[in-house]
Amino acid sequence: MQNITQALVKWLPTGAGAGVTVHFLLNQQWIQAVISTFLTASSSLWVKFSGEFMKALEAKAEEKGKQAGEWTAKQADDLPNQFIKKFSGFESKYKRLLVDFYCDFETEGFKIGLPVLNLEDVFVPLKVETGNLENIPGAMVSTQHTSQHFENQEIWDFLAAIYKQNIYRRMAVIAPPGYGKTTLLKHLTLTYAKNGHSKYKAPAFLPVLLYLRDIREKITSDNPPNLPELITNHLKNQPAFAELNPQTDWFNQQLKNGKCLVMLDGLDEVADSNERLQVSKWVNQQMATYRQTAFIITSRPYGYSSAPVDEVKVILKVLPFTLEQMKQFINSWYLQTEIRSRAGRNNQVVRAEAETNAADLIDRIINNRAIADMATNPLLVTMIATVHYSGSALPGRRVELYQKICDLLLGTRLNARIKPPLTSEQYKSVLQVLALDLMKRETRTFAPAKVESLIDKELQTIVNITLTSGEFLEQVKDVSGLIVEREQGIFEFAHLSFQEYLAAAEVKELQQEQILIDNFDNSWWAETIRLYAAQSDATNLIQAALQNQTVTSLSLAYDCLKESKKVELQTQRQLENILEAGLTSKDAKIAQIAAQVKLTRRLNNLLRINETQEIDQSYLTWAEYQEFIKDAFGTNTIEQGFLPDDVNNISPTQPVTGISFQAVNRFCAWLSLKSNFDNNLIRYRLPTEAEIKDYPAREEKLLTCWTQENRTDGEGIRVVKDQWPEQYRQLLEHLAAGNWLEADEKTAKMMLKVANREREGFLDIGAIDKFPCSDLRTLDQLWVQYSYGRFGFSVQKLIYEQKGRDWKAMYDALEWSSVNYSSFNTTTGHLPLKSYHLDRDENDLEKKELRNISSLAQRLVNCNL
């Protein structure tokens, strides 16, 4: 039949045409016969055309038929599922039970009598970004600057991306202990169970949350179930889901059709390494089987690196809490805790009490750097809030906080997961010995073999315990999170603060205070000394500092005085006279030491904004600023604008006012260079207007402040510590080395790249007029900083204005007619130069392209450099 149809389509036009032609000839209709003959001849071409035409048409029809058949078959397969869904209401019942089951905010192993809160009332969205295992730290608290940007995404952004790329159907969420991985999955479960996913523009999924530690025995058995069998049996064994009576086939249909989001929590909590590999292999098989299903698996870094899932191509790392996230959590936590503690009453009195307590806790956290670092971890900030709510004062007694956190991690958290052979105090006594040993060796890391005898010796003092050092470390590492495996075979405490606290506790217990006195000028021991002072009489420590009278020792002694449990009155007065009264002392040496101590303490107590930024909360004093003036000018003439006329009548304790923006900018550059940082991308700068608004000063609230935008009428000085963007590293290295030609060329190339003018090789007027002010400011800050205020766009802008905004006069003043890169002492403002795309011939000043000089000079004015 197919061949007959093809023949008819192929020959029918030609046959019909021939018949018509014969008809016209018989009737002597010659013109019509000629036309018919032509048309018949043309139709013969159809014979050739129709063959391939029909083949293509048939192929397309077959393809469409196949698709229609597959769709019909899929609908037929889904009929049982649709029938169950429609008539039994299974899905709605399942979702309702999920809401009931996961609605509580619970911190595993951390239940000390406070009311249970609703998860949705206190949940703070976690920020995540794509990464790899190598750049995800394992410690509970990390001060590593792993992220170079702050507009990070949430898990919902990656789920929404499934619409565009199937790669996001397989994701691993990797983070250190306490970062909220389990809470994140519970949040996803609740949101999907309440059909709230649409506001995130994410696909509609049926959530399935499984804890791998609860199902590992089934997965690692001789005959492991497949995923739908596992889900069904797991639900049947949960009393809360007993009324459902789930059917394996129902979940099988959902998985096959890509209707589910399967969340597998805690690969690292499968403690046995061989079992972990088995679980990983099983997960991989399920992902390969159910291609349309979306999967998320969570783990700590060490757990996933030891048993990765091959099907997973997207790894997301959870970022630490920012300051704003921490504030949001504490405010919500305190409000809900107060409401639940008062039988659900939510009135003005309850809200005011919660607000007052939350503000007090936040204030205490941000004014103590060690605690602020810990408050970047959601688990630890919950512990801090609980300790504060129970009445313990922070941060003056922060040593109590460390003690309670250690007790919780080594006690209730361990008990929630295993049956530990030791009490929390016994675990702690062994860790104290280890911590002091590490402090003596001035290291954070250790290999288990190197400390085996040390730990075994301490374990032998505990009656009726046969625990080995290896077993001890594994328990503390895998379950409590207090010890982490930094890399293969290399361990460390989750945060240096825990090591320092435990070492201080051991020094106190052994009464070996002389160790601390001998190391008082050693910055490695500084925090251990502070924590010891918080538990003991600090008189001897402060006396040692008074004998040395260095900036480092006196600054530390002042910390000890503030935190100490006890200090003799005479010693207190001696130290206070040197530091507080020392700022106004007539003795130049004492005044200088006091000023340097004050500046050192300022920089050590900045408010942490996020991973890479910290801000000063008070205004710089004249005593501190004078250290810059002495260092920058010495006995030379001080430049105009760097000191006010009445400087001799100003108290050293007053905020700095009455100086120029150029002086403020130079101070920031000096501060950046004087500070001894290992990472040369660290810098000090002026805050932005937004930062000033978000983080106001603690005193002198009516004083205006110099900012990056306000460069004309500022008064007080506050600084922000952050990082130079990575793309500026090469320029920074050229400037630091004094390679002025290379730095000038690099600056010009960077400006061309920013303006997207690399191909043209110069900036035209249009590009200059639109050039981002933020990039100009960053380039200017680098030049000003490394030329000690001699070079930079802001220096050129000042000269341009001094010359009445006459760019030809500026050209002459900067001596651009003769380029000089060989001498640092060349004309002030001479560099950078190549960014203006100058022709070096002075006779060419009237050329059209040299208008760029005027345009760029005016852009500096418009950007308020």
C-alpha positions in Angstrom: 0.0 0.0 0.0 2.9 2.4 0.8 4.4 1.8 -2.6 1.1 2.4 -4.4 0.7 5.7 -2.6 4.2 6.8 -3.4 3.6 5.9 -7.2 0.4 7.8 -7.3 1.9 10.9 -5.8 4.9 10.6 -8.1 3.3 10.1 -11.5 -0.2 11.5 -11.2 0.7 15.1 -12.2 2.6 13.9 -15.3 0.0 11.5 -16.5 -2.8 14.0 -16.1 -0.8 16.6 -18.0 -0.2 14.3 -21.0 -3.9 13.5 -21.2 -4.9 17.2 -21.3 -2.3 17.9 -24.1 -3.7 15.1 -26.3 -7.2 16.5 -25.7 -6.1 20.0 -27.0 -4.4 18.5 -30.1 -7.4 16.5 -31.1 -9.5 19.7 -30.9 -6.9 21.7 -32.8 -6.4 24.1 -29.9 -2.8 24.8 -30.7 -2.0 27.5 -28.2 -3.6 25.5 -25.3 -1.7 22.4 -26.5 1.7 24.3 -26.3 0.9 25.6 -22.8 -0.2 22.1 -21.7 3.0 20.6 -23.1 5.2 23.0 -21.2 3.3 22.3 -17.9 3.5 18.6 -18.5 7.3 18.8 -19.1 7.6 20.9 -15.9 5.6 18.3 -14.0 8.2 15.7 -14.8 10.5 17.5 -12.5 8.0 16.7 -9.7 8.9 13.0 -10.3 12.4 13.7 -9.2 11.3 16.0 -6.4 8.5 13.9 -5.0 10.7 10.9 -4.2 12.8 12.7 -1.6 9.9 14.8 -0.5 7.8 11.7 0.4 10.7 10.1 2.2 11.3 13.2 4.4 7.5 13.5 5.0 7.3 9.9 6.1 10.3 10.2 8.4 8.8 13.2 10.1 5.5 11.4 10.5 7.1 8.4 12.0 9.0 10.6 14.5 5.8 12.4 15.5 4.0 9.1 15.8 6.7 7.7 18.1 6.5 10.8 20.3 2.7 10.5 20.5 3.0 6.8 21.3 5.5 7.4 24.1 3.4 10.2 25.6 0.3 7.9 25.5 2.3 5.1 27.2 3.6 7.4 29.9 0.1 8.6 30.6 -1.0 5.0 30.8 1.9 4.2 33.2 0.9 7.2 35.3 -2.8 6.2 35.5 -2.4 4.2 38.7 -0.5 7.0 40.4 -3.1 9.6 39.2 -5.9 7.3 40.4 -4.3 7.0 43.9 -3.6 10.7 44.0 -7.2 11.6 43.1 -9.1 9.1 45.1 -7.0 8.3 48.1 -5.5 11.8 48.9 -2.2 10.1 49.7 0.0 13.0 48.6 -1.9 15.6 50.6 -1.8 13.4 53.7 1.9 12.7 53.2 2.7 16.4 52.9 0.6 17.3 56.0 2.5 14.7 58.0 5.8 16.1 56.8 4.9 19.5 58.1 4.0 18.0 61.5 7.2 15.9 61.6 9.8 18.6 60.6 8.2 21.8 61.9 10.4 22.0 65.0 13.7 23.8 65.2 16.0 21.3 66.9 19.7 21.3 67.5 20.7 17.7 67.8 22.3 16.9 71.1 21.5 20.3 72.5 18.4 20.1 74.6 18.7 21.9 78.0 15.2 22.7 78.9 14.4 25.6 76.7 11.1 25.6 74.7 11.0 24.0 71.3 10.7 26.7 68.6 9.1 26.6 65.2 11.7 26.2 62.4 10.1 28.6 60.0 10.0 31.3 62.7 13.8 31.3 63.2 15.2 29.9 59.9 17.7 32.2 58.3 18.4 31.4 54.6 21.9 30.1 54.1 24.2 31.4 51.5 25.8 28.9 49.2 28.1 29.0 46.2 29.6 26.5 43.8 33.0 25.2 44.9 35.2 22.2 45.1 36.3 20.1 48.1 39.8 21.6 48.2 38.5 25.1 49.1 35.9 24.0 51.7 37.4 24.2 55.2 36.5 21.4 57.7 36.7 23.5 60.9 33.5 24.6 62.7 34.8 28.2 62.6 36.8 29.4 59.7 38.4 32.8 59.3 39.6 31.9 55.8 38.5 34.4 53.1 37.2 31.8 50.7 34.7 34.0 49.0 35.6 37.0 46.9 32.0 38.3 46.4 29.1 38.8 48.7 26.0 38.5 46.4 25.9 34.8 47.0 23.0 32.5 46.1 20.6 30.3 48.0 19.8 26.7 47.4 16.6 27.7 45.7 18.6 29.5 42.9 20.2 26.1 42.0 16.9 24.2 42.2 15.4 26.8 39.9 18.2 26.2 37.4 17.0 22.6 36.9 14.7 24.1 34.3 17.7 25.0 32.2 20.3 22.4 33.0 19.8 18.8 34.2 23.2 18.9 35.9 21.5 20.6 38.9 19.4 17.4 39.5 22.5 16.0 41.3 23.9 18.3 44.0 26.1 17.8 47.1 25.9 20.4 49.8 29.2 20.3 51.7 29.9 22.3 54.9 31.7 21.9 58.3 29.8 20.7 61.4 27.2 23.1 62.7 26.7 25.0 59.4 23.0 24.0 59.2 23.0 21.4 56.5 20.3 19.3 58.2 18.2 22.4 59.0 18.5 23.5 55.4 17.0 20.2 54.2 14.2 20.4 56.7 13.5 23.9 55.4 13.2 22.6 51.9 11.0 19.8 53.0 8.6 22.1 54.8 8.5 24.6 51.9 7.6 21.9 49.4 5.2 20.2 51.8 3.3 23.6 52.0 3.6 24.1 48.2 5.6 27.3 48.9 8.2 26.5 46.2 6.6 28.7 43.5 7.8 32.0 45.1 11.4 30.7 44.4 10.5 29.8 40.8 11.7 26.3 41.5 10.2 23.1 40.0 7.3 21.4 41.8 8.7 18.4 43.7 7.5 15.9 46.3 10.1 16.1 49.1 11.7 13.0 50.6 14.1 13.5 53.4 16.2 10.5 54.7 19.0 10.5 57.3 21.7 8.2 56.0 22.8 7.2 59.5 19.3 5.8 60.1 19.2 3.8 56.9 22.8 2.7 56.5 22.3 -0.8 57.9 19.6 -1.5 55.2 21.8 0.0 52.5 24.9 -2.0 53.5 23.0 -5.3 54.0 23.6 -8.3 51.7 20.4 -7.5 49.8 19.9 -3.7 49.9 16.5 -2.3 48.8 16.1 0.0 45.9 15.1 3.6 46.6 11.3 3.3 46.4 11.4 0.2 48.7 13.7 2.0 51.1 11.4 5.0 51.3 8.3 2.9 51.7 9.7 0.7 54.4 11.3 3.7 56.2 7.9 5.5 56.4 6.2 2.3 57.6 8.7 2.1 60.5 8.0 5.7 61.5 5.1 5.9 63.9 4.2 9.4 62.7 3.6 8.1 59.2 1.8 4.8 60.2 -1.6 6.0 59.0 -0.3 6.5 55.5 0.2 2.8 54.6 2.5 3.9 51.7 2.8 1.6 48.6 6.1 0.9 46.9 4.6 1.3 43.5 3.4 4.8 44.3 6.9 6.1 45.1 8.3 4.1 42.2 6.0 6.0 39.8 6.9 9.3 41.3 10.7 8.7 41.1 10.5 7.4 37.5 8.5 10.5 36.4 10.9 12.9 38.1 8.3 14.1 40.6 10.5 13.8 43.8 13.3 15.8 45.4 15.3 13.1 47.4 17.4 14.6 50.2 20.0 12.3 51.7 21.5 13.9 54.8 24.8 13.2 56.5 27.1 11.0 54.4 29.8 11.8 56.9 27.7 10.4 59.8 28.1 6.9 58.4 31.1 6.4 60.7 32.7 3.3 59.3 34.7 4.2 56.2 33.9 0.9 54.4 30.2 1.3 55.0 30.4 4.9 53.8 31.8 3.7 50.5 29.0 1.2 50.2 26.4 3.9 50.9 28.0 6.2 48.3 27.9 3.4 45.7 24.3 2.7 46.5 23.4 6.4 46.2 25.2 6.5 42.9 23.2 3.5 41.6 19.9 5.1 42.6 20.8 8.4 40.8 21.7 6.4 37.7 18.4 4.5 37.8 16.1 7.4 38.4 17.5 9.9 36.0 14.6 12.3 36.2 14.6 12.6 40.0 16.4 15.4 41.7 18.9 14.5 44.5 20.7 16.5 47.2 23.2 14.8 49.4 24.9 16.5 52.4 28.2 15.9 54.2 31.1 17.4 56.0 34.1 17.8 53.7 36.1 14.8 55.0 33.1 12.5 54.7 32.5 13.3 51.1 36.1 13.4 50.0 36.5 9.8 51.3 33.4 8.5 49.5 32.4 10.8 46.6 29.3 10.2 44.6 30.2 10.0 40.9 26.8 11.1 39.6 27.1 14.4 41.4 28.6 17.1 39.3 27.6 20.2 41.3 29.1 20.8 44.7 27.7 23.7 46.8 29.6 25.0 49.9 27.7 26.7 52.6 29.1 30.0 53.6 29.5 31.3 57.2 26.8 33.5 58.7 27.4 37.2 57.9 26.9 39.8 60.6 23.4 40.5 59.2 22.4 36.8 59.2 23.7 36.5 62.8 21.6 39.5 63.9 18.5 38.2 62.1 18.8 34.8 63.8 19.4 36.2 67.3 16.5 38.6 67.0 14.1 35.8 65.8 15.4 33.3 68.3 15.0 35.6 71.3 11.5 36.7 70.2 10.3 33.1 69.7 12.0 31.9 72.9 10.3 34.6 75.0 6.9 33.9 73.4 7.1 30.2 74.0 8.4 30.7 77.5 5.3 32.8 78.3 2.7 30.4 77.1 2.5 31.8 73.7 1.8 35.4 74.7 3.0 37.8 71.9 2.3 41.3 73.3 4.3 44.5 73.5 5.9 43.6 76.8 7.2 40.3 75.5 8.5 41.8 72.3 10.2 44.6 74.1 11.9 42.1 76.5 13.1 40.0 73.5 14.4 43.0 71.7 16.4 44.3 74.7 18.0 40.9 75.3 18.8 40.3 71.7 20.4 43.7 71.3 22.5 43.1 74.4 23.7 39.8 73.1 24.5 41.2 69.6 26.4 44.0 71.2 28.5 41.7 73.3 29.2 39.4 70.3 30.4 42.1 67.9 32.6 43.6 70.6 34.6 40.4 71.1 36.4 39.2 68.0 36.8 35.6 69.2 33.1 35.2 69.9 32.2 37.1 66.7 34.2 34.5 64.8 32.3 31.6 66.5 29.0 33.4 65.8 29.5 32.7 62.1 28.6 29.1 62.7 24.8 28.6 63.1 25.2 25.8 65.7 27.6 27.9 67.8 25.5 31.0 67.6 22.6 29.0 68.9 24.8 27.8 71.8 25.9 31.4 72.5 22.3 32.6 72.6 21.3 29.8 74.9 24.2 30.5 77.3 23.3 34.2 77.2 19.6 33.5 77.8 20.5 31.3 80.8 22.1 34.3 82.5 25.9 33.9 81.7 27.5 37.3 81.0 29.4 37.8 77.7 32.0 38.6 76.8 33.7 39.5 80.1 33.3 35.9 81.2 33.6 34.4 77.7 35.7 31.7 79.2 32.5 30.3 80.6 31.1 30.3 77.1 34.0 28.1 75.8 33.5 25.8 78.8 29.8 25.4 78.1 30.3 24.8 74.4 33.0 22.2 75.1 30.7 20.5 77.6 27.9 20.5 75.1 30.0 19.2 72.2 31.7 16.5 74.3 28.6 15.7 76.4 25.1 16.0 75.1 26.0 16.1 71.4 28.1 13.0 71.7 25.4 11.2 73.7 22.8 12.1 71.0 24.8 10.1 68.4 26.8 7.4 70.3 27.2 5.9 73.7 30.5 7.5 74.7 32.8 5.6 77.0 34.0 8.8 78.7 32.3 11.7 80.4 32.6 15.2 79.0 35.1 16.1 81.8 37.2 13.0 80.9 37.3 13.9 77.2 38.1 17.5 78.2 41.0 16.4 80.5 42.7 14.6 77.6 42.1 17.4 75.2 43.7 19.9 77.6 46.9 17.9 77.6 46.9 17.8 73.8 46.1 21.5 73.5 48.9 22.6 75.8 51.4 20.4 73.9 50.3 22.1 70.6 50.7 25.5 72.1 54.2 24.7 73.3 55.1 23.5 69.8 53.4 26.6 68.3 51.3 24.6 65.9 47.6 24.0 65.3 48.0 20.8 63.4 49.1 17.3 64.4 49.4 13.9 63.0 47.8 11.2 65.2 51.0 9.1 65.3 52.9 12.1 66.8 50.5 12.5 69.8 49.6 8.9 70.3 51.9 8.3 73.3 50.7 11.7 74.9 47.0 10.8 74.6 47.5 7.1 75.6 49.4 8.2 78.7 46.5 10.5 79.8 43.9 7.8 78.9 45.7 5.3 81.2 45.0 7.6 84.2 41.2 7.1 83.7 40.0 4.0 85.6 38.4 1.1 83.7 38.9 2.6 80.2 40.6 0.7 77.4 40.1 3.4 74.7 43.1 3.9 72.4 44.3 7.2 71.2 43.0 6.5 67.7 39.5 5.7 68.9 39.5 8.7 71.1 40.4 11.1 68.2 37.9 9.5 65.9 35.1 10.0 68.5 36.0 13.6 69.1 36.4 14.2 65.4 33.5 12.4 63.8 30.8 13.0 66.4 31.5 16.2 68.5 33.2 18.2 65.7 35.7 19.7 68.2 38.6 18.1 66.3 38.6 18.1 62.5 40.8 16.5 59.9 42.2 19.4 58.0 43.7 17.2 55.3 44.4 13.5 54.9 46.1 12.4 58.2 46.4 16.0 59.6 44.2 17.0 62.5 43.5 20.3 64.4 41.0 21.8 66.8 37.8 23.1 65.1 38.9 26.6 66.0 42.1 28.0 67.5 40.0 29.5 70.4 39.2 26.0 71.6 42.8 25.0 71.6 43.7 28.2 73.5 40.9 27.8 76.0 41.8 24.2 76.8 45.5 25.0 77.1 44.7 27.9 79.5 42.6 25.4 81.6 45.5 23.0 81.7 48.0 25.7 82.7 45.6 26.7 85.6 45.2 23.1 86.6 48.9 22.4 86.6 49.7 25.8 88.2 52.3 26.5 85.5 51.8 30.3 85.1 55.5 30.8 84.4 54.9 29.4 80.9 52.7 32.3 80.2 55.0 34.9 81.7 57.9 33.6 79.7 55.8 34.0 76.5 54.1 37.3 77.3 55.7 39.1 74.3 54.9 36.1 72.0 51.7 36.9 70.0 51.1 33.1 69.6 50.3 32.9 73.3 48.2 36.1 73.6 44.7 34.6 73.6 45.7 31.7 75.9 47.1 34.4 78.3 43.8 36.3 78.1 41.8 33.2 78.8 44.0 32.2 81.7 43.6 35.7 83.2 39.8 35.3 82.9 40.0 32.3 85.3 42.8 33.4 87.6 44.6 36.2 89.4 46.3 38.2 86.6 48.6 40.3 88.8 51.8 38.5 88.0 51.1 38.6 84.2 50.5 42.4 84.3 53.6 43.0 86.4 55.6 41.2 83.7 54.2 43.5 81.1 54.9 46.6 83.2 58.6 45.6 83.4 58.9 45.1 79.6 56.7 48.1 78.6 56.5 47.2 74.9 53.4 48.1 72.8 52.6 44.4 72.5 52.9 43.5 76.1 51.1 46.6 77.4 48.2 46.1 75.0 47.9 42.5 76.1 48.2 43.5 79.8 45.3 45.9 79.3 43.2 43.0 77.9 44.1 40.9 80.9 43.0 43.7 83.2 39.6 44.0 81.5 38.9 40.3 81.6 40.7 39.2 84.7 39.1 37.5 87.6 41.4 39.3 90.1 44.2 41.9 90.0 45.9 43.7 92.9 44.8 47.3 93.1 48.3 48.8 92.9 49.0 46.9 89.7 45.7 48.1 88.2 46.6 51.7 88.9 50.1 51.4 87.4 48.8 50.0 84.2 45.9 52.5 83.9 48.3 55.4 84.5 50.4 54.3 81.6 47.6 53.6 79.1 44.7 56.0 79.9 46.6 58.8 81.5 49.5 58.1 79.2 47.7 59.6 76.2 48.0 63.0 77.8 51.4 62.5 79.5 54.1 65.1 79.1 56.5 62.2 78.8 56.9 61.7 75.1 57.8 58.0 75.4 54.9 57.1 77.6 52.5 59.1 75.4 53.8 57.3 72.3 53.4 53.9 73.8 49.9 54.7 75.0 48.9 55.9 71.5 50.4 52.8 69.8 48.6 50.5 72.3 45.3 52.3 71.6 45.8 52.0 67.8 46.7 48.4 68.1 43.7 47.6 70.2 41.5 49.5 67.8 42.6 47.4 64.8 42.2 44.2 66.8 38.7 45.0 67.8 37.0 46.0 64.5 33.4 44.9 63.9 33.2 41.9 61.5 30.8 42.7 58.6 31.4 39.5 56.5 34.1 37.1 55.4 36.5 39.9 54.2 35.3 43.2 55.8 35.5 44.7 59.2 34.7 48.3 60.3 35.8 50.6 63.0 33.0 51.6 65.5 34.7 54.7 66.9 36.5 57.7 65.6 40.3 57.9 65.4 41.8 60.1 68.1 44.5 62.7 67.7 46.9 60.6 69.7 46.7 57.8 67.2 46.8 60.1 64.2 49.9 61.8 65.4 51.7 58.4 65.1 51.1 58.7 61.3 52.2 62.3 61.2 55.5 61.5 63.0 56.2 58.5 60.7 55.2 60.2 57.4 56.9 63.5 57.9 59.4 63.1 60.8 61.2 66.5 61.1 60.2 67.6 57.6 57.6 70.3 56.8 54.1 68.9 57.2 52.0 69.3 54.1 49.0 71.7 54.0 45.8 70.1 55.2 47.4 67.4 57.3 47.0 69.4 60.5 44.6 72.2 61.6 45.9 75.5 62.7 44.9 75.0 66.3 46.4 71.5 66.6 48.4 72.5 69.8 45.1 73.2 71.6 43.5 69.9 70.9 43.4 67.0 73.4 45.0 63.7 72.3 41.8 61.9 73.3 39.6 64.0 71.0 38.5 62.7 67.5 40.5 63.9 64.5 38.8 66.8 62.7 39.8 69.7 60.5 42.1 67.9 58.1 41.8 67.4 54.3 40.6 64.4 52.4 44.2 63.9 51.0 45.4 63.6 54.6 42.7 61.0 55.4 43.5 59.1 52.3 47.2 59.1 53.1 46.5 57.9 56.6 44.6 54.8 55.3 47.5 54.1 52.9 50.0 54.4 55.8 47.9 52.1 58.0 47.8 49.5 55.2 51.5 49.5 54.8 52.4 49.6 58.5 50.1 46.7 59.4 52.0 43.4 59.2 49.7 41.0 57.3 50.8 37.8 55.7 48.3 38.3 52.9 49.3 41.5 51.0 45.8 41.9 49.5 44.6 43.2 52.9 44.0 47.0 53.0 42.5 49.8 55.1 40.1 52.2 53.4 37.4 54.7 54.1 33.9 53.3 54.6 31.1 53.8 52.1 28.0 55.9 52.9 26.0 52.6 53.1 28.5 51.1 55.6 28.3 54.2 57.8 24.5 54.1 57.8 24.4 50.3 58.6 27.1 50.4 61.3 27.0 53.8 63.0 29.6 54.9 65.5 29.2 54.3 69.2 29.9 57.8 70.2 30.2 61.3 68.7 27.0 60.4 66.8 26.6 64.0 65.5 30.1 64.0 64.0 30.2 63.7 60.2 32.6 61.1 58.7 34.9 60.9 55.7 33.6 58.3 53.3 34.5 57.1 49.8 31.7 59.3 48.5 32.0 62.2 50.9 35.4 63.7 50.0 34.8 67.4 50.5 33.2 68.0 53.9 33.9 65.0 56.2 35.2 65.3 59.7 35.9 62.2 61.7 37.9 59.2 60.6 36.7 55.6 60.7 38.3 52.8 58.7 37.3 49.6 57.0 39.6 46.7 56.7 39.0 44.5 53.6 40.8 43.0 50.7 42.1 44.3 47.4 40.2 42.4 44.6 42.3 39.6 43.2 42.6 41.2 39.8 44.7 44.0 41.3 47.4 41.7 42.6 49.8 42.1 39.8 49.5 45.9 39.9 50.0 45.8 43.6 53.2 43.8 43.2 54.6 46.3 40.7 53.8 49.2 42.9 55.2 47.6 46.0 58.4 46.9 44.2 58.6 50.4 42.9 58.4 49.3 39.2 56.6 52.5 38.1 56.7 51.9 34.4 55.2 48.4 34.7 52.6 49.7 37.2 51.7 52.5 34.8 51.3 50.1 31.8 49.3 47.7 34.0 47.0 50.5 35.1 46.3 51.6 31.5 45.5 48.0 30.5 43.2 47.5 33.4 41.3 50.7 32.6 40.9 49.5 28.9 39.6 46.2 30.1 37.1 47.8 32.5 35.9 50.1 29.7 35.9 47.3 27.1 38.3 49.2 24.9 41.1 46.7 24.7 40.8 46.2 21.0 40.9 50.0 20.3 43.9 50.5 22.7 42.7 53.9 24.0 39.9 55.4 26.0 37.6 57.7 23.9 35.6 60.5 25.4 32.5 58.4 25.6 34.2 55.6 27.5 35.8 58.1 29.9 32.5 59.8 30.7 31.1 56.4 31.7 34.1 55.0 33.4 33.1 53.5 36.9 34.1 55.7 39.8 34.6 52.7 42.0 37.4 51.4 39.7 39.0 54.8 39.6 39.0 55.0 43.4 40.5 51.5 43.8 43.3 52.3 41.3 43.9 55.6 43.0 44.1 54.1 46.5 46.8 51.7 45.3 48.9 54.4 43.7 48.5 56.7 46.7 49.3 53.9 49.2 52.5 52.6 47.5 53.8 56.0 46.5 53.2 57.4 50.0 50.8 60.0 48.6 53.1 61.1 45.8 51.3 59.6 42.8 47.7 58.8 42.0 44.6 60.1 40.3 43.4 62.0 43.4 46.8 63.8 43.5 46.4 64.8 39.8 42.8 65.9 40.4 44.0 68.2 43.2 46.5 69.8 40.9 43.9 70.1 38.1 41.7 72.0 40.5 44.5 74.2 41.7 45.2 75.1 38.1 41.7 76.3 37.6 40.7 73.1 35.9 42.9 74.1 33.0 44.2 70.8 31.6 47.0 72.4 29.7 48.3 74.0 32.9 48.0 70.7 34.6 50.0 69.1 31.8 52.8 71.5 32.4 52.6 71.3 36.2 52.9 67.5 36.0 55.9 67.7 33.5 54.2 65.3 31.1 56.3 66.7 28.2 59.2 64.5 29.5 58.3 61.1 30.9 60.3 59.9 33.9 59.9 56.5 35.4 63.4 56.2 36.8 63.1 58.4 39.9 60.6 58.2 42.7 61.3 61.8 43.4 60.0 63.0 40.1 57.2 65.6 40.0 54.3 65.0 42.4 51.3 63.6 40.5 53.5 62.7 37.5 52.0 59.1 37.5 49.9 57.3 36.4 50.3 58.7 32.9 49.6 56.1 30.2 45.9 55.9 31.1 45.5 59.3 29.4 46.8 57.9 26.1 49.2 60.8 25.6 51.3 61.5 22.6 54.7 62.4 24.0 55.3 65.2 21.5 54.5 68.5 23.2 53.6 70.0 19.8 50.8 67.6 19.5 48.8 69.0 22.4 46.1 70.4 20.0 45.4 67.0 18.5 41.8 65.9 18.9 42.6 62.7 20.8 44.4 64.7 23.5 41.1 66.1 24.6 41.1 62.8 26.6 43.3 64.6 29.1 40.7 67.1 29.8 37.9 64.5 29.8 39.7 62.1 32.2 40.7 65.0 34.5 37.1 66.1 34.6 36.0 62.5 35.3 38.3 62.6 38.4 36.4 65.7 39.6 33.0 64.2 38.9 33.9 61.0 40.8 35.1 63.1 43.7 38.5 61.5 44.0 
